[in-house]
Amino acid sequence: MNALTRDVLFGIAMLLASAVAGWFAFGYAPDSSWFPRVLSVFLGLVALVLFVRSLGRDGEGLEVGGQLQSALIVFGACVAYAVAIQFLSFEIVNFVFLAGAMYALGQRNPLVIVGVSLATMLLVKLLFFAMLDVPRPQGVWY
């Protein structure tokens, strides 16, 4: 299966996922579901762009290379994140996830890895925990 076929299939799958997410999100009251609504519409638009762009290509020069490996790393890291957040503090797991994902995807500059991970953590803490007063995820030990 070439990259063109995979892009078309993935675009279709994400369009379906967006439709299902939108079906549920738009079934709730607007005051409590604005974020899932926006997210499902955004996912649908991005999937549509991928699908249309994939149909417009002739398939020549497409190279998969390490794309599958990168996708497996990212999705595997998300699963590990979801498990680890149950046992460790949000800050530790988030920092390790971001730093590990950047390293696994090719970033080798330690200043960039640490800087981006810290800046992201500070931004999340400021936006969600300080400004929006969202409760921090709690693990078993924290």
N, C-alpha and C positions, 0 to 999 in steps of 0.2 A: 504494500500500500504506500503510495507516494505522499509527499507532504501536502499536495493539493487536495487529495481525497480526504486526508485527515483534517485539514482546515475546514473543508465543506462539512464533514460530519460533526466536527466540534462546534461549528457555527450553528448547525441545526440543533444539536443537543443543548447548547446554551440558550437558544431561542425558546426551546421547550421549557427549560428550567426557569427562564424569565417569565414565561406565560403562567407556569404553575405558581411561582412566587407572587406574581402580580394578582392572580386569582385570589389567593389567600389574603394578601396585603390590602387589596381593595374591598375585601369583605368586612374588614374591621372599621370602627369609627375613625373618621379622618383625623381627629385630634390625637389619637394614640398610634396611628400607623403611618405618619408622614414619612419617616425614614425608610421603612420597608418598601413603601410605594416608590420613593425616589430611587432606591437601590434596584428594584425590579425593572423600572423603566430604563435606568442607566445600563444594567446588564443586557437588556433587550437591544438597546441601541448599539452597544459595543459588539454584541453577537451579530447583529444585522450588518454592521460595517465589515466584520471579518468574513461573513458569508458572501457578501456582494464582492468584496475584493478578491476572494478566493475564486469566484466564478469568472472574474475578469482576467485571470492569469492563464497562461497556456501551459504552465507546469514546467517549463524549461528553466534550468538553473536553480531549481529549488533544492536546498540542501538541508537535511534534517540534522545531521551532525550530532551535537550534544543536547539538542532540544528536548528529547525524550528523557534523557538523564537529568537535565535541569528541572523538568516538570516533576519527575519522581522525587527529586530532592526537596522541592518546595512543598509538594503535597505530603510527603513523609514528615517533613519538619512541622507542618501544621498539625498532623496527628500527634507527634511527640509533644508539641506545645500544649495541645488540649489535655493530654494526660498529665504533663508536668505541672500545669497550672492548678491541678487539683491538690498537689502536694507541697508546692513551693510558693513563695511570694510572687505576686504579679510582676514586680520590678525585676527580680532576678530572671524569671523565665522569659520575659519580654526582651531583656538585654541580651541574653544568651541566644534566643531565637534570631534576633536581628543580626547579631554579630556572626553567628554560625551560618545563616543564610547568605550573607554577603560574602563570607569566605568561600563557601561551597560554590557560589556562582561566579567566582573568579576575582573578587577584590582581594588584593594582597597587602594593601597599605594599612598598617595597624592604626595610624592616626585617623584615617577615613572611617575604618570600621568602628572604632571606639567613639569617634566624634558623632557619626550619624546615629549610632545606637543610643548614645546619651541624649542627643538633641531630640530624637524621636520620643524617648521616654519623658523628657521634660515637657515636650509639646502635648503628649497624651495626658500627663498629670495636670498641666495647666488647663487644657481645654475641658477634659471630661471630669476630673476629680475636683478641681478648684472652681472653674467657671460654671459648669453644668451640674455640679454636685451629684455626680453619678457615683454610687458606692463602688469601691474597689472590689474586684473579684477576690474571694477568700478561699484559701486552700485549707487542707486538713491541718497543716502545721503552722499556718500563719493566718 
